[in-house]
Each structure stands twice: as C-alpha cells, then as structure tokens.
Amino acid sequence: MKKYFSFLLISILFLNCSSDSDSPEENPSDSMYFPPISGTTWETKSMADLGWNESEVQPLLNYLEEKNTKGFIILVNGRIVMENYFNGHNANLPWYWASAGKTLTTATIGIAQQEGLLSINDKVSDFLGIGWTSAPTNKENLITNKHLLSMTSGLDDTFGDGNDPIDLQYKADAGTRWAYHNVFEKLQDVIANASNQTFDSYFTSKLKSKIGMTGSWIESDEFNVYWSTTRSTARFGLLSLNKGKWNSEVIVPEAYMMEAMSTSQTINNSYGYLWWLNGKTNYRLPQTQLQFPGSLIPNGPADMVCGLGKNDQKIYVIPSKKMVVIRLGDVANPDNPTFALSGFDNELWQKINAVIN
C-alpha cells in the first residue's frame, strides 16, 4: 500500500510538471520582446503561429502601396510580424512623423516630471517668463503644462501655427476650450529651461538613446518635426505599449503613461496628452469646434491609442492585442489632407482586420 501511494504521488507530481511545461504562458514567443539597443537584430513572429488569414495579406499590401505608403510594420509582443516598404522607401531611410511626434514630447515631459524638474500642473510662465503669449498676464498665468498637453490652452487657433507672442492670442480661459494648436511645442522650451540644456539633448539622453531609436528633430516652417526610420518609430510604439518600460528599465513612469493615454479633459473625450484615443463616445477634430458622435476609428480596436500626424503618419498602440502598427508615407488621399484623423484610418483597419481576425 505504501508503494502504491508513493507511486501515485510521483505520478501526480509528474503530471503537474508536464502540464506546467506545456502551458502557453511558458512559451518564450508569447513573452514581451525588446530588440537590442544597437544593431539590426529583431525577432519575428509568423502569421501562421498567430492564426492570421494570410490570404488577405496581399490585398492589404496592395492597398498600402496604392495609398502612397513608405513604411509599414506590425509588432505583436514586440516581434515583427509584418515589415514592408513601398514606393522607393527602405528600412534605412528616415521619414517624418509630423504630429505623431507630439507623443515624443509627451513622454519627455513625463520623464522631466519624474526627475523633479517640473510638474505638469506648473504654470508655463514659471519656465518661459511673463509675456510668452499676447494674452493678458492674468489669463496667461492660467495656462499650465497640462493645458498644453491636452490642447486646452485657450489660445486662439485661428492665428496660424506660429509660436511667437503675436501669434498666441487669448480666446478663452485655459481649460474651457479644446483646440488643436502648435503651441504644444512650447513644452519643449519648458523642458529646455527646466533642465538647463537643449530639448534635443535632454530627449536624446533620457529617451532616444535608452530605447535604441535613431532620428533627428528638424525645423520645418513653424514646426520642430521628428524624422526616423520606420523601425525607430516602432521602438517608440513598443515603449508606449509597455507603459513606458523597456525591458526591465522604466523610461517613462507607468502612472504618467497611463494618464497620458486616457481622456485628459471633459471637452474632447478622444484626446489624452497629445495622444488620440479610440473607442470613446465622441470626438473633436482640428480646426473645428464641432463634436462628432461615436468612436474615432470605428473599425479599430476600442482600446487603441494613436499618434496621428499630417499626411497620414500613424502610430497605433493596441494593448488588448499586444500590438503596435506603424504607417509612414505620403498622404493617402491627396484630395483630403488632414492634420490627424482621416478616412484612411478606418479603411486601413478594415484591411488589417481581414488579416488578423
């Protein structure tokens, strides 16, 4: 009898061990992967392993090429599932992020706040001095860093995209009006003054070099625009998917990243800190005070968070699918160029869904 129970105990232990070893949670390809900081090594994942519909891949690629795409990447758990280049582009060529690059400023503000250099609730004038706008001083002093992050500065968006005081006119009290405005770039000056170095220097040492990004900020008209390869854009998307963490290192505080990727005010439910949010009940768009009902991108996952830039630069982060999707290129619909959302977003997700679902 004793031998029988000993045998039974060993059998149970063996079965438990076998069950654990076969568990999908233990599969290394299901864990989150981060590519090395330097070099070109990047693990891949096959569509067959994911159970995707490979017969729908070519229609997606045809659509991307027809819509003037340059670079396209899909990551799942950090691994490359699709990486394609079109229209004379390749993996080594940089392309501009346009307003999708606003999210880089968001992340850098979070780092500076964690280091005690600033608070998002500080007045902008604490760092830039009185008179950085043409608003009355008492109105200018209402504007905080958070108002610039959430596009609720109250400054008049009809004066163009310049950031000289003459271009920054009072329209409404900060926090009472949502309007898409290039004044957010003043946050880069805030970081520079708070850190006693250039914004580019601080950004490079605290963010860019930490996750192996390449690229440069280039002045274009009134804008400071980031240019990088498609893979570098995907690196930032991967950092954002992991709530500011790269491998075991916290680059941007998680609590701040979650705050940045959530509704930031009560006027535009679909806007965080320079991130666009899908799946909300309504949204507003640049250059209008109209409110539109429904989700930003109906065909996209409800929890999707987006960096959206002029001429259809796209960073899509989808936590529920552990997925990042990057699209860089020329404007998809030359007859309807926009600063952010366009009909291309919904059409593209219809094509992506045919592949991944």
N, C-alpha and C positions, 0 to 999 in steps of 0.2 A: 504493500500500500504506500509506504514511504517513497519507493522508487517511482510509483505511478504519479504521485503529486509532484515529485521533483521534475519528472518528465513534462508534466502539464505546465508547470511554472516556466520551464525553459521554452516550451512551445509558445506560450503567451508572449514572453519577452521577445522571442524571435519575430513573431507576427507583428508586434508593435514596432520593432525596429525596421522591419521591411516596409510597413505602412508609412513610417516617417520618411524613409529614404525615397519612397515613390511619390511623396506628396508634392504637388505642383509648386508649393511655396519654396521648396528647396531647389527648384530648377534655377541654375545661375542666370539663364537668359530671361527669367521673369523679374530679376532684381534690377534696380535702377543702375544704369551705367553712365559714367562720365568719361569722355575721351581724355587722353593725356593732354597736359597743358601745352606741350610743344609737339611738332611733328604732324604727320597726316593720318596716323592710325585712328580708326574709328570703327568700332564693332558694328556689324549689320544684323538684321533680323529678316528672315524670309517671309514673304506673304503667305506661303503655304503653311508655315508654322502658326501664323496668326489666323488662318482660315479665311483669308480675304478672297474676293472674287476677282481673279486675275484676268478674266475675260473683259473686265471693264477698265483695265489699266490703259489700254491704247486709246480708247475714247477720251479719257482724262488727259493723256499726254497730247493728243491732237488738239483738244480744247485749249490747253495751256499754251501751246505753240501759236495757235491762231490768235490768242489774246495777248500777244506780244510779251510773253513771259521770258525772263532771262534765267533765273534760278529757282528751283523748287525742291524742297526737302520735306519728308515726313519722318519724324522720330517717334518711336514707341519705346518707353522705358529707357530713353536716351540713345537707343540704337537706330541706325539709319535703315529704314525700310524702302524708301524711295529717294533718289537723288538724281535730278535731271536738269540739263542745261539746254537752252534753246537760243535761236536767233543770234548766233555768233558768240554767245557767252560761254564761259567755262568756270571751273571751280576756283581758279586763281585770280579771276578778275573781280574787282570791287564794284559795288553798285550802291546807290544812295538809299537810305532808309526813309527819307522825308520825315513826316510827322510820326511814323512808327518809332523813330528815335527819341521822341519825347519820353518814352519809358526808361531810357538810359538816365535821363535827368532825374526821374522819379527815384530810381534805385540809388543814385548817388546822394540825393537828399537824405534818404533813409540811413545811409552809411554815416554821413556827417552828423545826423541827429544822434545816432548811437555813440559816436565819439564825443558827444557833448559840445560840438561846435555851434550848434543851432537847435532850435525847436521848430517844428512846422507851425506852431502857434505864435511864433515871434512875428512882430511887425517887419515887413520888408524894409521899411525906412531905418530900422535898427542897424541894417547892414549896408544900405545904399545911401543913407542920409536923406534929409528932407529935400524935396524938390525933384525926386526921380520921376515924378509924373507932373502933369499940369493941373491935377486936382487940387482943390483947397486942402490945406495942411490937415485939417481935422478929418477930411474924407480920405486923404492918402494914408493917414495913420490907422485907418480901419483895415487896411489890406495886409493880410498875413501871408506867410509862405504857403499855408494850406489853401488860401484862396487862389493863389497862382496854380497850385497843383490840381485844383478842382474846377478851374475855369470860371470862378465866381468873383473876380476882382472888382466887378462893377465898372470897369473902364470901357469906353465906347469902342466897339469892334468895327465901326464904320469908317474909322480914320486910317485904315490900312494896317500893315504888319510891322511898321517901324516901331522901335523901342526908345526913341528919343523922347524927352518930356513933352515936346509939342505934339507927338503922336498919341500920347497917353492921356486922354481927356476923361473927366468924370462923367458917368452916365447914371449910375445908381450906387447906393451904398454896397460895399463889399458884402457878399453872402446872400444878396437878394435877387441876383440876376445871373443866369448862366449864359455865357457867350464864348465861343471858340476864338482864342486870341493868342497871337505870338508873344504876348507879354510874359508867358511862362518862362521864356528864355532868361528873364531877369533872375531866375533861380540859379542859373549858372554863375551870375555875378555874385549872388549871395554866397554861394559855396566858395568862390574865389576869395572874397573878402573875409569870410569866416575862417578859412584855412591858411590865409596869407600865401597863397600860391595860385597859379592859373587853374581854371576849371579843368582844362585838359590834363594838367599834371596830376591833379587830385584824382580825377576819373581814372587815369591810366594806372596809377599805383594802387588804388583801392578797389577797382572793379575789373577793368580791361585785362590787366596782366594776371589777375587772380584766376581767371577762367580761360585763359589762352586765346582771347579774342585778338584779331588784328583789325586794322582800320584807322581812320583819321576823321577828325572834325574839320570840315571845310566851309568857309564863309561863302554864302551864295545870296546876293541881294541882302535882305534883312535877316536871313536865316543862318544859323550855325548847324550844318547838316552833317550827319554821320554817314560815312561810306565804309563798307566792308565786304568781304566775301559772303556768300550765302551760308557757308558753314559757320562763320563767326556770328552771323545773325542767329543761327540755330543754337549756338552755345548760350547766347543770352536767353533765348526761349527756354532752354533746358534749365538754366538757373532759376528762371521765373516759375517754371513748372514745379521746381523743388523748393519754392517759397524762400528763395534767397540763399540756399545752401548748395555748395559744390563739393561733392564727396562728403567728407566729414567737417568741412570748414564752413562756418557761417560767414557769408559775404555781406548779405543784407539781412537785418533782423527779421525773423519769420513773422512776428506780430505786425510789423510795419508792412511787410509784403502783403499779408492778408488784408490789412486795412486799405492798402493801395489798390487792391484788386476787388474791392467791394464798393457799393454805392457811397459816394463821398458827400452828397448833399441831397436835398429833397426836391430839387428843381428838375434835374435830369437823372432819372434812376439808372440810366445805362452808362454812367460815367464815374470812374473812380479817380485815382490820382494819375491823370494823363493816360490811363488805360480805358478802353471801351469794354462794356460788359454785355454779354448776350443773355437772353432768357428773362429779361425784365418785362414789366407790364407796359412800358412806354419808353420813348427816347426822343432826344432833340439832336439836331444836326448843325454843323457850322453854317454861319451866315443866315440863320433864320431863328425867329423866336417861336416857331410853331412846335407843338408837341404832337408826336405821332404815336398812335396806339400800337401795342404789340411788341414782339421781340425784334431786336436789331437785325439779326440774321436768322430768319425762321428755319432754314434748312440746317443751320449749325447746331452743335450740342448746346443745351441750355446753360451749362456751366462754363462755356467758353469765354475766355478773356482775350482781348485783341489789342495789338498795337497796329493802328491803321494810318497809312501815310498817303500823301498825294500820288496820283498816278498808280494807285493800287499796289503799294508796298504793304505786305501783310505779315504780321506775326500772330499766329493763333496758338493759344495755350489751352489745352483741354484736360483738366485734372482727372475727370472720370475715366478717360481713356488713356491716361498717362502719355499723352501725345502732344507733340509740337509740330505745327505745319508752318513752313516759311514759303512765301512767294515774293520774289523781287522781279521787277521788269518795267517796261513802258506801260502807259495807261491802257487798260483792257478795252475801254470803249472811248475812242477819241472824241466822240460827239458829246460825251457826258463826263468830263474830268471832274473829280471831286477832291477835297482835302482829306476825306476819311472814308466813310461808308460809300459803297456804290453797288449797283445791281450785280456787279461781278462777284461780290462776296457770296450772295445767295446761289447764283449759278454754279460757282466753283464748288460749294459744299454739296450741291446736288450730285455733281460728278464724283466728288470724294466719297460720299455716302454709298454710291453704287459699287465702289471698290471695297470699302471697309465693313459694310454691313451685309 
